[in-house]
């Protein structure tokens, strides 16, 4: 028993490490970013509270019959509000000493006197305390999983006018007490619907598993629930690319360094490990698209002449087909690998180049098959929500796979083939990476003032946030369609104009 307990203690650290998959992509939202979200969110909350529906209020006190209906929120003052992080998984939204202005329709019957009109009222000292719990849902998307809400109204006033003003002032205690209770009961349900339904529909716009192009896609599912401190919200994403033909198959394990974000000065930070870029190149390799073929007129003229001179003996032996076009096939032989250092980012590529003579109506005749090793420098930058990479050829080497003597003979091709890569191949590759890949942010939210910083094994992008669309605009676009109730809903009857029916 003791031996098994000791074994469990020894294995426990390894089990914990195995259960903690490192993220390929990590996003940190800081308190500064939350302040911007608060400004936009406050407008959204005000709009939601203005749509509060309050039930009719009616009653009888002696010979007085009253009916209050068509309650409408006219104005809100939520100046004293705050939105902040609460460990471990919560956001807290507080409103203190707010005021709500109302207008509603009045009807009063006293003996044979009947009065009808409108009343202006105000609710003061409104306090709202809301806690939103954030979690990863089954699809790996960030969601508001639960909400706790408390609302109270300290004071309520109503201004009465008309022939029966004195009567209304007598009944004001009953009317105001009832209205304050009904209004306070509607605040939290409105905020719960706004959070669990409307804001979650906004979070649904965050890309989780989507296609990058016709060849590959990316998995941005969350690996675990968010981690919340008093100043930050950290989200760990899988950040793995996959070939579309094999999208349900786990292709590359993540053994890269886990990104560590320490900064809090900017609104948001996005970190990418070497695995993020390695999985992209691995996915392209698995999709079979890391190959380029040039033939005939597509081969630069100077290079064509040089190649014919280099392989003159072989070509001459094939006479009279000396003028047959050349074909160059450049194909990556293994998935490229990315290396991120504080000094910069580079990509190592191994490939082979086959040079053939294409004789009409005959199989192509291979003149040479040479191996190539290249190192590319990579400039990573962010535009809007698109992460883009600009590649440039830094080092290049070719050698023969057959013999050292042939490698020596190919030395004269080193410079022209490097020029071929720079002028012909690299523009094609950079055109493919020009579109970039989208960062997992909700629709309507973009990055500005981006700064890229390299670290050992990962890089970070610090940026500020900008709302290109308002929360209301995006939510209305993706608002869930109302469900049809199975049975007719009970709707409050319209207030009667007949005093005998009050």
Helices and strands as residue ranges (DSSP letters): H 2-19, E 25-30, H 31-50, E 57-61, E 64-77, E 81-86, E 90-110, E 113-136, E 142-159, H 165-193, I 194-199, H 200-203, E 209-211, E 216-219, E 227-228, E 232-237, E 240-243, G 244-246, E 268-273, H 274-287, E 291-295, G 296-298, H 301-310, H 312-317, E 325-332, E 337-341, E 344-358, E 365-383, E 386-400, H 404-409, G 410-412, H 413-420, I 421-425, H 426-433, E 437-438, E 445-454, E 458-467, H 471-478, G 499-501
